[in-house]
Amino acid sequence: MKLRTKITLLSSILVMTILLFVDVTVHLLFVKIATRNEREVLQNKWTEIIAETGATMILKNAWGSKLKDELSADTILRVFDQQSRLLYEVSRQSRFKLNDIHFNLSQSSQLTDLQDHKILIIHLPVLSPEGSQKGTLEIVEKWDALENNLDILNTILITSTVGAMLLSLVGSTILANAILLPIASSIQTMQEIERSLKFKKIPAGSPNQDELSQMTATFNRMMERLEESFQSQQQFVSDASHELNTTLMIIEGYANMLRRWGTRDEDIRKESIESIYEETQRMRTMTQQLLTLASSQQQDSEPYERVELVGCCQQVVAHLKPVHERQISIFTEEKEIWLDANLAKIKQLLVILLDNALKYSSEEIEIWLSTDEKDVHLRVKDYGIGIPESEIKRVFERFYRVDSSRHRKTGGTGLGLPIAKAITDAHQGTIRMESAEGEGTDVIVTLPQKQQERLSLQ
């Protein structure tokens, strides 16, 4: 069953239920109010007649001419003594039997159905001048007016209910169409995406805050992110393929040199073997970095722990100094700086930043550490060749290099800074670069001291 049909049926059933409840309530209230009004009229009339006639005259059936004037054709009077014995019965034209009527000595009233007629029965005590009860007067009145009024009322209620149901059906259909129009548009757009495999957005109507508008906006944002991710993946595959193809072409070229002249020329053989080895190492490094970058972007990374950043920097510097024989200085006003992090990832981040600084500078490299109330700040500064301002915003893109002609000298793959950014993002931090050509480069990393949500999950 379609959603439009469900909405129409459910709305119609709900309206029908409400209308039936209202009809029954109106019917019962009408009967109750009409009965109360008629009872009060009869009680007041006959109480006054009893008071004027007197108990003795009533019990002796000596009503006089007043009784004939007040007694209608549809009314029967019965008088009972104190022992509930019928003394006499008075009526102009009795058209129904009273055998099934329950007698009550005390003052009471009831509305009942008798022989397909509405009958109103009232019991009034006959009191002596001293106030003692001498008997009971029973007034039985056939109430045809109530039946006529109920017939009219029921006709009006049925007619209005049927009309309201028809209007409700039409209104429910219009409402369902209005509600489902954005959904139908969404379904059409999704089907077009499925057929064409192209990213499309749902046309947005007037801006408001209802649920359907929020759903449309959420879907459009999702399409934007999927399109960006898809384009990023395509670019990544293209860049990776290009880098690997370049390396393979170089290896193939040197292999051809070996095949043609390597057996006769010792210098060509040595150069080819050395170049093939370097390109193989570079391909291996690139593959490892690709795997590292992919693992850094996984949602489930390694657990965090309390890491002391000053000591961590000292360890990394101690490992790099003997290899590069360069001066790397650490500056901080704190003896210890603690944060919640993954120790291996933080060390990898430091190695990447220091490796870049070592490749593109020849002077001293500085590491500045500081803290504030919530964050830890790490700054790696070199005094090297620098980066043009127009290129800074792209340095964190995968395989991007400011000068592609020099990356084979330095052994760069264009994946170091993207890995650093992935590590920083995984720690809910930020990384940015400041640089000037010929003056040097600053890489500033900001990491939160506490990873409360992550640690609580662990």
Salt bridges, closest charged atoms under 4 A:
GLU52 OE1 - LYS66 NZ 3.90
GLU70 OE1 - LYS45 NZ 3.96
ASP74 OD1 - ARG95 NH2 2.04
ASP81 OD2 - ARG85 NE 2.89
ASP113 OD1 - LYS118 NZ 3.13
GLU138 OE1 - ARG78 NE 2.56
GLU138 OE2 - HIS123 NE2 2.79
ASP144 OD1 - HIS117 ND1 3.81
ASP144 OD2 - LYS142 NZ 2.14
GLU192 OE1 - LYS200 NZ 3.33
GLU224 OE2 - LYS201 NZ 2.41
GLU243 OE1 - ARG282 NH2 2.94
GLU243 OE2 - ARG401 NH2 2.58
GLU266 OE1 - ARG269 NH2 1.62
GLU279 OE1 - ARG408 NH1 3.04
ASP340 OD1 - ARG306 NH1 2.66
ASP355 OD2 - LYS359 NZ 3.01
ASP372 OD2 - HIS377 NE2 2.94
GLU397 OE1 - ARG394 NH2 3.31
ASP425 OD2 - LYS421 NZ 3.00
GLU434 OE2 - ARG432 NH1 2.45
ASP442 OD2 - ARG379 NH1 3.06
ASP442 OD1 - LYS381 NZ 3.28
